[in-house]
Amino acid sequence: MSDHCPECDVGWWPYQTDHGHCPACGGGTVPSAEAASEDVDTLYRIARDEAAKREIYEHFEIYYAQRELERLAA
């Protein structure tokens, strides 16, 4: 049993999806009777690392935008 993402064509283990959303593309997944893809663990680590990088970049962008506003207000 796996959750299949039609966009990525990957069968994820159910614990790897975020409430039915693909960890790689964010699209919806469909329950499937087939086993998960062979390289799903590697793909999951890559998707998780990419999501962490995006979160870090978002925090940096917010920090520098606030810093620039404070600099302009001074």
N, C-alpha and C positions, 0 to 999 in steps of 0.2 A: 504494500500500500504506500503510495507516495502522492505528493501534490505536484502536478505537472504545470509548468508555465509555458503556454503556447508561444509567447514572444521569444523567450530564450531557448525553448525546446529542451528544458532541463526538468528532470524529475527530482524534486526536493523531498527530503524526509519531512514529515509533518511538523516536527519540533523546530525545523530550520525556517519555516515560513512565519511571517508576522501576521497572524490572524488572516491567513489566506492570501497574503501579498508576497510576491517573489522578492527575495533578498537582493537579487542582482538588479532588476529593472523597476521593481515596485509595482508591477502589474499584478493582475489577479491570477490565482492558480486554480486548477480544476482537480478534484480528487481523481486518482487513477489507481487501478488495480495492479499496475506494473510496479516493479521495484524501482527504487531511486536510481539515478544515473550513476555510472561507475566513478566518475570524478567529482561527485557532488560535494564531498568533504573539502576538497581543494577549492572548488568554486565558492563554497560557503565562506571559507576563510578569506578569500580574495574579496568577496562582496562585503563582508563585515569590516575588513580593513579599509576598503574604499569609503564606506559609510562613516567610519571614524575620522578619516582624513577630511571628508566634507564637513563634518561637524566642527573640527578644529579650525578649518578655514573660515567657517561662518562666525565662530567666536572672534577670530582675529579681525575680520571685516567689521564686526560690531564694535570691537574695542577701538580700532583706528578711526572709525567714523565718529564715535563719541569723543575721542581725543582731538580730532580736527574741529569738531563743533566747540569744544571747550577752548581751544586755541583761538578760534575766530571770535569767541565771545569775550575773551580777555583783552 
